[in-house]
Each structure stands twice: as C-alpha cells, then as structure tokens.
Amino acid sequence: MRTAPDSVEECVVLTRAARDKGHKLAIQGNSTWLVVRGDVTVTTTNLNSLVELDAQDLVVTAQAGVAWNDLQAVLAKADVWVAIDVPGVNRTVGSIVATGTAGPLRFGFGEIRDHVLGISFISGSGDLITSGSRVMKNVAGFDLKRLNIGGYGAFGIITEVHLRLRRRPHADQTVVIEGNLVTLLERMRDLLNAPLSPSAFELIAPPDSQPSEWTLALRFLGSTTHVEAMLKTTKMDVGTDVRVLTSDESDLLWSSLSSVATEHPVVIKIGATQKTIQKVEQLTREQFGSGEYSYSPFAGLRWCGACEPDQIKRLRSDLLPLGVPVTIERCPPNTLSAIGIFGKLRPGVDNLLAGLRTQLDPHDILAVGGVLS
C-alpha cells in the first residue's frame, strides 16, 4: 500500500493508525535514492510547501516533500542559496536531510547538518516534535535535530526543515590537475597547506572504459576578487600543470559527479583519511573492481557501482583493522536488509540508538532499513 498525505495533520493521523494496527511505515520522498520496504509506504511528495523565505535573515523553511532543485531555483531569484550540492537526481528536502547526503561542496561549506537550523518530525508514537529553531543557536539537552539528520527515518518522519542560507557567489571557477594517484595525493597535501580556500576539493578516478590519469579538481566560489586571487595562488603553487576549466566544462564535471550516483545501484562512503586512502582504494578495488571512485579530504572515498551484499561484508572486514567505516548511502532493499547501513557500530552506540528508538518509536512501526546493526 502506498499513500501520500496532503498535510502534516493527515500524516500524524496516519502514523497513529499504523501504531494502533501494528503496521510498518516505510518513508519515501520521490523514491529516487534509497527505498525501504514496509507494510505501508508513506511518500512526503504532497508536503511540498515553501513555508517561509527570509532572504534578509538568510533562513528558509520548507516542507519535506519540496524538490531540492525547485527550492534552489526559488532561492536563486532572491540571490541566495543553500550551499550544498547533493548526489542523485530529483531528490526532496526530506530525503537529503534524512540520509545526510552531500556532494563535493561539503569540503568548503560542511555537511547537511551544518545547514539545518531546525526540524519538525513525527515520532513513531504519532507525536509532532520540533527540535532546533529557525535561528542558529545552541540546543540544551539531547539534540533530536541532529539525531534525525542522517537517521534514515529510524527516529521519525521529517515534515519540515529550517535551512541556513548564504548569498549567492558572483564568481565560480574550477581548476584541474591530472596525474597518477600517488602524485596527485602529494599535490593534494601540498595544496591543503597552501593559503587556499576551495569550496570543493575532489580527486576523481578515470572511468573504467577510459584507463587514463586521475583528476584533482578544485572549485572556487565567492566574489570575483576572491576567486581571481585563489586562481593566481593555485597557479603559483602548481605551475603549468594546472588547467582552468571553461564554465561549460566545470558544469559538466560537477553535475556528472552528482548524477553518477543514480546511474549505479550501490553508493558507498568509506571513511578513508589521507594516510589510509591508498590502502583503502586498493582494498576496495580488490573487492569491487570496476565502478566510479572519488575522494575528498575529510569526507573519504565514495564508490558507485554494482555489487553483492557479501562483497560489502568482506570489505568491512578488510577495513576493520584500519578503523575505517563503510557506510551505505544507496542500495537495493535486499542489500540494505542483509547488511545494514552502518554495519557493526562501536560498543555502546547500538544500545544508545536502541534506547532512543524505544523512546521515539515504542511500537516499532518505523521501517528503519538496517540503521541498527
């Protein structure tokens, strides 16, 4: 059964009915990213109102079913934006927040959690709860807002989100350097210590069908003066090996990194550091072979491709001695139920999450899709 509530109040009634009947609820946006199975699939696409836009105070409030691209288009008319790019296509605000996904701009602007000021959600008991606010401030006690960001719907149905805005940049330039992985990792370390402030900093593997060199891409956003200064500094540090992309080339590069995630059934984030990336990349290739690989400092390695659940289990086992986590961002339902999003959690974390689940979903009606190991 599939249903699309037209209002938050209708969603509350639906949740309470499921609680009383013992039905599992699977929460979806446009069903283009991660699909979870349940007795009843609840899609938030009809919760699609832009509640409030305050361009002066740099805050926007949107319901969970608002399409991300539509939101950014409306914000652009007010010369503001939410400074993140998200993998996938046709995503909704609720989907992005619930899965905690972010693209290359996370390097300069942070993960989605850094842009969310507040959340309203419906618990498994059918209670409408608000955590945080539309004004940036510290929250006393346990932060239910952050629990739901990247919680994959395990703790509630997100209905409304308050997001932090920024003024739109006046200039946008991308530079690339090509070479083998070892050489570019050395360049990456040098550039991290240089007086640069890239908004995106991504190391991209060549496509399987085109055995060529890796690409190190830096994207600079901001005022024209700032971006020109960043380009000058980069050229001084790198020399003639650097190439400035045209606007069309830049758009193609970054949009392809976003869309490639939905061209493959599985997307995995691997918490590799600069010290472990070479070993992690080697072990990942040994398990998966082909696929799309990209790496960003502080975010890790992202792999997109096709694989079996046992391959992910073996990779998690191989990386355990290195202390490297393997998180599933996107996969088919059978893979999700077989191995879980996070795998085995750190001692005590499982019990903590289970306790929070008991408080927020005491009747266990929210289909968590393998959040808990």
Secondary structure, DSSP 8 states (H G I E B T S, - for coil): -EE--SSHHHHHHHHHHHHHHT--EEEESSSSS-----SEEEE-TT---EEEEETTTTEEEEETTSBHHHHHHHHHHTTEE-----SSSS-BHHHHHHHT---TTHHHH--GGGTEEEEEEE-TTS-EEEEE-SS-----S--HHHHHTT-TTSS-EEEEEEEE-EE--SEEEEEEEEE-HHHHHHHHHHHHTSS---SEEEEE---TTS---EEEEEEEEE-HHHHHHHHHHHHHHHGGG-EE--HHHHHHHHHHHHHGGGSSSEEEEE---TTTHHHHHHHHHHHH-SSEEEEETTTEEEEEE---HHHHHHHHHHHGGGT--EEEEE--HHHHHHH-SS-S--TTHHHHHHHHHHHH-TT--B---S---
